[in-house]
Each structure stands twice: as structure tokens, then as C-alpha cells.
Amino acid sequence: MVLEKLKQVPDPTYVHAGPLTDFVASLFTGAGMPEDEARLCAEVLVDADMNGIDTHGVCYNLDLHYLTGLLNGYINPAPNIKVTYETPGTAVIDADRGMGMIASVQAMELAIDKASKTGGMASVAVKNSSHYGAAGYYARQALSHDMIGFSMSSGGGRVIIPLNGRWPWMGTNPMAFAAPADKEPPFVIDMASSMTSYGKVSIAQAFGVDIPEGWAQDANGKPVTDISKRSEAIGQPPLGGDYDHGAHKGMGIAMMADVLGAVLPGETLSGMLLDNPKGGRFCHYFQATCIDGFRPAAEFKADMDDMLRTLREQESAPGAPDIQYPGHPDAIYFQKRTETGIPLPRHTVNYFKQMADQLNVEWTIDG
């Protein structure tokens, strides 16, 4: 399987979460960010790596989004983040073109606070932002409060090619939903609205691994599977690939993110923005649901345990691995990488050394 190949990092350097967070935070500080905000952003990225979400960790996105954006002026290193509209159960936050993680953490914290005060649900939208990393981080913020978390992001570069369209029009527009359990790992679904995260294509290119149909498409509507021809790819089809396999559903999920993250707070959609060679503009949506507003949270979590455990105990198909649910593999990765550290590919280590020299940051992460 291609996905398994992308988890086999060649010639890795293993670095534990603490030292890696410290180093990445120092790079952000070197690029002009305040220390507390730099550390928050580093923590969000390293958390993705710890949960096995390598596409949204430190290995590809500092070059693709964050350090590049900070240094070319597209991302504001010291934003003035503020609430521009608010009711007891809703709010809109202007991220002032800052790192997406800063306003997003604040937005989910605000949604959680509002939901706890009303005993029900609260939603916060963020506009004028940048890439916020893994959507699941923000959904999981709600779990320790006995709440259900939900997040979507809209925008960025045009990647998804609309059903029956020729050219990409919207971002990968991810969504995440998290529900707590008691003894079992929580249920956490974190997914793009395209066939796969475009970050997986970057990993495949770095490792020299060919990709399946549906991961990339050229201007003639033909799939690109030979990774050496990635430059011919212009984007990805929606989740499902084509109509017969449910692409209208993937496109619908992507448009949900546009409605909640962009249209609702008054942001402009990716497909309606002029191309920007420096980076993409993003906006986000966050929702917290207080479980105690429906029934006691302890009862809910016990029933979640029953559901998740019963699902995992179902018989696997002949020759297939054990049944897992979204969030379960993440917990396994977290435990494993707590022991071994996070595997950094050689090209990432080389890039980190280059940026440490450029930003006059001390090199502290040799494995």
C-alpha cells in the first residue's frame, strides 16, 4: 500500500517531541514571531507528528507554508488578532494574516467557553488567516472539557478540481470531528475534501514513491501517477474521484467548509481570489458542543467506549488487519513516538540546518 510506504521514512533522524518543539519554536522566533506564539505554533505542528499525521507536522510545512510565508511577508509574524463580531453563542475573529494556529487555538477556546456558559453549542469563525495545520488538533481541544469538537478550514491555493471542471477552484478544505470516550481512545476523524491530503503527494515525491489514481490530475483530466511527472499535475479531484464513486459528496463537503469558514464570516473564497504567488489565504470554522447539555457526559463516554470497543472486536476480513476507527491509530502512533521520537527524513534535517544558519538559530536536534 502506498500509505504504508509513506510511513517508512528512509534514513530517519529520531527526535523527541520536547527538543523538536524547542527547535521549531526557535526558527519561528528567528523569523520574527514572539516567543509564546512561536512555541504555540511549534506545539501544534509537533502534535501532528506525534499522532502520525506527518503531512501536517514539521517535515514539509515549514518550507511549504510557515517559514516561507513569514520570510516572504505573506504571513504576519506579530498579528493583532481581535474579535470583530460576537453574540453569547458565536463570534468572528480576524487573524490579521498571522499564523493560522494562533487565532485557531483562541477561536476554539472561545467556542468552548461560550458553550460551557450556555450549556449547549457555540461556534466561532476565523477570517484573514493562514494555514492552520491539522484540523484535528482544534477538534480535540474540546475533549478535555467533555465536549464534542468540530473544525473546518477553507482556502489556500486552488487544489480541488470541481466535479466536471477542468481547473482547480477550491482548497483541500479539511474537516475534523472529535468525540470523547472513557477508556478507549477518542473518536477523531480528520480528513481533506479531496481524495487525499496534498501533503501525501509531497511525501511521495520526497520518497520517490508513485501514487494511486485520484491523488493528482493534469490539465486534460488525466490522472498523474508517475511521481516523476508531478509537475504536470494541476490539482486533485474531490473525495470520491468521479460521480459514480461519490465525488459529488466530496465536493459538497468542500463547499460546506467554504460556507461555514468563508461565506459565514464574510471572507473571500479561494476560487474568487486572484492568484497570489506568495501563499494562500485561509479562513476557519470551529464548534464546541457541551455533552452535558444533552445528558451526563460520563454516561455518553461509557456508551462511546461500548461502541468503539464493539466495533474493534468485529471479525476482520480474511487476510486483513484488525479493525480500527478514526483516532485509534493516532493513539498508537503517539505512544510509539513518545518512546522512539519522531522520524525526520534526511531532506527535512538538511532544510532545518539551512534555516538554522540563515536565521542564526542554534542547532539542537541531532539524533
C-alpha positions as CSV (number, residue, x, y, z in Angstrom):
1,M,0.0,0.0,0.0
2,V,1.2,3.5,-0.9
3,L,0.1,4.9,2.5
4,E,2.3,2.3,4.3
5,K,5.3,3.2,2.1
6,L,4.9,6.9,3.1
7,K,5.2,5.9,6.8
8,Q,8.6,4.2,6.1
9,V,11.0,7.2,6.5
10,P,14.3,6.4,4.8
11,D,17.4,7.1,6.9
12,P,15.5,8.9,9.7
13,T,16.8,11.1,12.4
14,Y,14.7,10.4,15.6
15,V,13.9,13.5,17.7
16,H,11.7,13.6,20.7
17,A,8.8,16.0,20.9
18,G,10.3,18.3,23.5
19,P,13.6,19.1,21.8
20,L,11.8,19.3,18.4
21,T,9.2,21.7,19.7
22,D,12.0,23.9,21.2
23,F,13.9,24.0,17.9
24,V,11.0,24.7,15.6
25,A,9.8,27.4,18.0
26,S,13.3,29.0,17.8
27,L,13.1,29.0,14.0
28,F,9.7,30.9,14.2
29,T,11.2,33.3,16.7
30,G,14.1,33.8,14.4
31,A,11.6,34.7,11.6
32,G,10.2,37.4,13.8
33,M,7.5,35.8,15.9
34,P,7.0,36.5,19.7
35,E,8.3,33.6,21.7
36,D,4.9,32.5,23.2
37,E,3.2,32.4,19.8
38,A,6.2,30.7,18.2
39,R,6.0,28.0,20.8
40,L,2.3,27.5,20.3
41,C,2.7,27.1,16.6
42,A,5.5,24.6,17.1
43,E,3.4,22.6,19.6
44,V,0.5,22.3,17.1
45,L,2.9,21.0,14.4
46,V,4.7,18.6,16.6
47,D,1.4,17.3,17.9
48,A,0.5,16.3,14.4
49,D,3.8,14.3,14.0
50,M,3.2,12.6,17.4
51,N,-0.2,11.4,16.2
52,G,1.2,10.1,12.9
53,I,-0.2,12.9,10.8
54,D,3.2,13.5,9.1
55,T,1.6,15.6,6.2
56,H,0.7,18.3,8.7
57,G,3.8,18.2,11.0
58,V,7.2,19.8,10.8
59,C,8.7,17.9,7.9
60,Y,7.0,19.6,4.9
61,N,5.0,22.6,6.0
62,L,7.7,24.9,7.3
63,D,9.1,25.2,3.8
64,L,5.7,24.9,2.1
65,H,3.7,27.3,4.3
66,Y,5.1,28.8,7.5
67,L,8.8,29.9,7.4
68,T,8.4,30.7,3.7
69,G,5.3,32.8,4.5
70,L,6.9,34.6,7.4
71,L,10.0,35.4,5.4
72,N,8.3,36.5,2.2
73,G,5.9,38.8,4.0
74,Y,2.7,36.8,3.3
75,I,2.3,35.7,6.9
76,N,2.3,38.5,9.6
77,P,4.8,37.4,12.4
78,A,3.1,39.7,15.0
79,P,-0.6,39.9,14.2
80,N,-3.2,41.9,16.1
81,I,-5.8,39.2,16.5
82,K,-9.2,40.5,17.5
83,V,-12.9,39.6,17.8
84,T,-14.8,41.7,15.3
85,Y,-18.4,40.3,16.0
86,E,-19.8,38.5,18.9
87,T,-23.0,37.1,20.5
88,P,-23.4,34.8,23.5
89,G,-23.0,31.7,21.2
90,T,-21.0,33.0,18.3
91,A,-18.0,35.1,17.3
92,V,-15.9,36.2,14.3
93,I,-12.1,36.6,14.8
94,D,-9.8,38.5,12.4
95,A,-6.5,36.7,12.4
96,D,-4.6,39.7,10.8
97,R,-2.8,37.4,8.4
98,G,-1.0,35.7,11.3
99,M,0.0,32.1,11.7
100,G,-3.3,30.2,11.5
101,M,-2.7,28.2,14.7
102,I,-2.7,31.3,16.9
103,A,-6.2,32.6,16.0
104,S,-7.5,29.0,15.7
105,V,-6.5,27.9,19.2
106,Q,-8.1,31.2,20.5
107,A,-11.2,30.6,18.5
108,M,-11.7,27.0,19.8
109,E,-11.0,28.2,23.4
110,L,-13.7,30.9,22.9
111,A,-16.2,28.4,21.5
112,I,-15.6,26.1,24.5
113,D,-16.0,28.9,26.9
114,K,-19.3,30.1,25.3
115,A,-20.6,26.5,25.1
116,S,-19.9,25.9,28.8
117,K,-21.7,29.1,29.7
118,T,-24.8,28.3,27.7
119,G,-24.7,24.6,28.4
120,G,-25.2,23.9,24.7
121,M,-23.3,24.8,21.5
122,A,-21.1,27.6,20.3
123,S,-19.4,28.5,17.1
124,V,-16.5,30.8,16.1
125,A,-15.3,31.6,12.6
126,V,-11.9,33.0,11.8
127,K,-11.1,35.1,8.7
128,N,-8.0,36.7,7.2
129,S,-5.8,33.7,8.4
130,S,-3.2,31.3,7.0
131,H,-2.8,27.5,7.0
132,Y,-3.7,26.2,10.4
133,G,-2.1,22.7,10.4
134,A,-4.1,19.6,11.2
135,A,-7.8,20.3,11.7
136,G,-8.0,17.5,14.3
137,Y,-5.9,19.5,16.8
138,Y,-8.7,22.0,17.3
139,A,-11.5,19.5,17.4
140,R,-9.5,17.6,20.1
141,Q,-9.3,20.8,22.2
142,A,-12.9,20.2,23.2
143,L,-12.3,16.6,24.5
144,S,-10.9,17.5,27.9
145,H,-13.9,19.7,28.6
146,D,-16.4,16.8,28.0
147,M,-17.4,18.4,24.7
148,I,-17.6,17.4,21.1
149,G,-15.3,19.4,18.8
150,F,-15.7,20.3,15.2
151,S,-13.5,22.3,12.8
152,M,-13.3,23.1,9.1
153,S,-10.9,25.2,7.1
154,S,-11.4,26.9,3.7
155,G,-9.0,28.5,1.3
156,G,-5.4,28.3,0.4
157,G,-4.1,27.5,-3.0
158,R,-6.6,26.2,-5.5
159,V,-6.3,22.4,-5.4
160,I,-9.7,20.6,-5.7
161,I,-11.0,20.5,-9.3
162,P,-14.8,20.7,-9.1
163,L,-16.8,17.8,-10.5
164,N,-17.0,18.1,-14.3
165,G,-14.5,21.0,-14.1
166,R,-11.1,21.4,-15.8
167,W,-9.2,23.7,-13.4
168,P,-8.9,23.7,-9.6
169,W,-11.1,26.1,-7.8
170,M,-11.0,25.5,-4.1
171,G,-8.6,24.4,-1.4
172,T,-8.5,20.9,0.1
173,N,-10.9,22.3,2.7
174,P,-10.4,19.8,5.5
175,M,-12.7,19.0,8.4
176,A,-12.3,17.3,11.8
177,F,-14.7,15.9,14.3
178,A,-13.8,14.7,17.8
179,A,-15.9,12.9,20.4
180,P,-14.6,11.8,23.8
181,A,-14.6,8.3,25.2
182,D,-13.6,7.0,28.7
183,K,-11.2,4.1,28.5
184,E,-10.9,3.9,24.7
185,P,-9.0,6.5,22.6
186,P,-11.4,9.2,21.4
187,F,-13.1,9.1,18.1
188,V,-11.3,11.7,15.9
189,I,-11.9,12.0,12.1
190,D,-9.6,14.4,10.3
191,M,-9.9,14.5,6.6
192,A,-9.5,16.5,3.4
193,S,-12.3,17.0,1.0
194,S,-10.0,15.8,-1.8
195,M,-9.0,12.2,-2.4
196,T,-6.1,12.7,-0.1
197,S,-4.2,15.4,1.6
198,Y,-2.0,17.1,-1.0
199,G,0.8,16.7,1.6
200,K,0.9,13.0,0.8
201,V,1.8,13.8,-2.7
202,S,4.8,15.9,-1.4
203,I,5.9,12.9,0.8
204,A,5.6,10.6,-2.2
205,Q,7.7,12.9,-4.3
206,A,10.3,13.2,-1.5
207,F,10.5,9.4,-1.1
208,G,10.2,8.6,-4.9
209,V,7.0,6.6,-4.5
210,D,4.4,6.6,-7.3
211,I,0.9,7.5,-6.3
212,P,-2.6,6.0,-7.0
213,E,-5.1,7.4,-9.4
214,G,-7.1,10.2,-7.8
215,W,-4.2,11.8,-5.9
216,A,-3.2,14.2,-8.8
217,Q,-4.7,15.2,-12.1
218,D,-3.4,17.0,-15.2
219,A,-5.0,19.8,-17.3
220,N,-6.5,17.2,-19.6
221,G,-8.4,15.5,-16.8
222,K,-6.0,12.5,-16.8
223,P,-4.6,11.0,-13.6
224,V,-0.9,11.6,-12.8
225,T,0.5,8.5,-11.0
226,D,4.2,8.7,-12.0
227,I,5.6,10.8,-9.2
228,S,8.5,12.0,-11.5
229,K,5.8,13.8,-13.6
230,R,4.2,15.6,-10.6
231,S,4.9,18.9,-12.3
232,E,2.2,18.0,-14.8
233,A,-0.4,17.9,-12.0
234,I,-2.6,20.9,-11.6
235,G,-4.7,19.6,-8.7
236,Q,-6.9,16.8,-7.3
237,P,-10.4,15.6,-7.9
238,P,-12.9,15.8,-4.9
239,L,-13.1,12.9,-2.5
240,G,-14.6,10.1,-4.5
241,G,-12.8,10.9,-7.7
242,D,-15.8,10.8,-10.1
243,Y,-19.6,10.9,-9.9
244,D,-20.0,7.1,-9.8
245,H,-17.7,6.9,-6.8
246,G,-19.3,9.8,-4.9
247,A,-17.2,12.9,-6.0
248,H,-20.4,15.0,-5.6
249,K,-20.2,14.1,-1.9
250,G,-16.6,15.2,-1.6
251,M,-17.3,18.4,-3.4
252,G,-20.2,19.0,-1.1
253,I,-18.0,18.6,2.0
254,A,-15.5,21.1,0.5
255,M,-18.3,23.6,-0.1
256,M,-19.5,23.2,3.5
257,A,-16.1,24.4,4.6
258,D,-16.5,27.4,2.2
259,V,-19.9,28.2,3.6
260,L,-19.0,27.9,7.3
261,G,-15.4,29.2,7.1
262,A,-15.7,31.8,4.4
263,V,-19.2,33.0,3.5
264,L,-20.4,33.0,7.1
265,P,-17.8,35.4,8.5
266,G,-17.6,37.4,5.2
267,E,-14.3,36.0,3.8
268,T,-13.5,35.6,0.1
269,L,-13.3,32.0,-1.3
270,S,-10.2,30.6,-2.9
271,G,-11.7,30.4,-6.3
272,M,-12.8,34.0,-6.2
273,L,-9.3,35.4,-5.2
274,L,-6.6,36.4,-7.6
275,D,-3.7,34.1,-7.6
276,N,-1.0,35.0,-5.0
277,P,2.4,33.6,-5.7
278,K,3.5,34.1,-2.1
279,G,0.8,31.9,-0.4
280,G,-2.9,31.2,0.1
281,R,-5.4,33.0,2.2
282,F,-7.3,30.8,4.7
283,C,-10.3,31.0,6.9
284,H,-11.7,28.6,9.5
285,Y,-14.8,27.4,11.5
286,F,-14.9,25.9,15.0
287,Q,-17.7,24.5,17.0
288,A,-18.0,23.1,20.5
289,T,-20.9,21.1,21.8
290,C,-21.4,20.6,25.6
291,I,-22.4,16.9,26.1
292,D,-23.9,17.8,29.5
293,G,-26.4,19.8,27.5
294,F,-27.9,16.6,26.3
295,R,-27.2,14.1,29.1
296,P,-24.4,13.4,31.7
297,A,-21.0,13.3,30.0
298,A,-20.0,10.2,32.0
299,E,-22.9,8.2,30.5
300,F,-22.0,9.4,27.0
301,K,-18.4,8.4,27.3
302,A,-19.2,5.0,28.7
303,D,-21.5,4.4,25.7
304,M,-18.8,5.6,23.4
305,D,-16.5,3.0,24.9
306,D,-19.0,0.3,24.2
307,M,-19.5,1.4,20.6
308,L,-15.8,1.8,19.8
309,R,-14.7,-1.4,21.6
310,T,-17.5,-3.5,20.0
311,L,-16.5,-2.1,16.6
312,R,-12.9,-3.1,17.1
313,E,-13.9,-6.6,18.1
314,Q,-15.7,-7.3,14.9
315,E,-14.2,-10.0,12.8
316,S,-11.7,-8.8,10.1
317,A,-11.9,-9.9,6.5
318,P,-9.6,-12.8,5.6
319,G,-6.0,-11.5,5.4
320,A,-7.0,-8.0,6.5
321,P,-5.6,-6.3,9.6
322,D,-7.6,-5.7,12.8
323,I,-10.5,-3.2,12.5
324,Q,-9.7,0.3,13.7
325,Y,-11.7,3.5,13.9
326,P,-10.5,7.1,13.2
327,G,-8.4,8.2,16.2
328,H,-7.3,4.7,17.3
329,P,-4.2,4.6,15.0
330,D,-3.3,8.1,16.2
331,A,-3.2,6.9,19.8
332,I,-0.9,4.1,18.8
333,Y,1.4,6.5,17.0
334,F,1.5,8.8,20.0
335,Q,2.6,6.0,22.3
336,K,5.2,4.7,19.9
337,R,6.7,8.1,19.1
338,T,6.8,9.0,22.8
339,E,9.2,6.1,23.2
340,T,11.2,6.4,19.9
341,G,10.9,10.0,18.9
342,I,9.6,11.5,15.6
343,P,11.4,10.2,12.5
344,L,12.6,13.2,10.5
345,P,13.6,12.5,6.8
346,R,17.0,13.4,5.7
347,H,15.8,16.3,3.4
348,T,14.0,17.8,6.5
349,V,17.1,17.7,8.6
350,N,19.0,19.3,5.8
351,Y,16.4,22.1,5.4
352,F,16.4,22.7,9.2
353,K,20.1,23.1,9.2
354,Q,19.9,25.5,6.3
355,M,17.2,27.6,8.0
356,A,19.1,27.5,11.3
357,D,22.1,29.0,9.6
358,Q,20.0,31.6,7.8
359,L,18.1,32.7,10.9
360,N,21.1,32.4,13.3
361,V,19.4,29.7,15.4
362,E,21.4,27.2,17.4
363,W,21.3,23.6,16.1
364,T,19.9,21.4,18.9
365,I,18.2,18.4,17.4
366,D,20.9,15.9,16.3
367,G,19.6,12.4,16.7
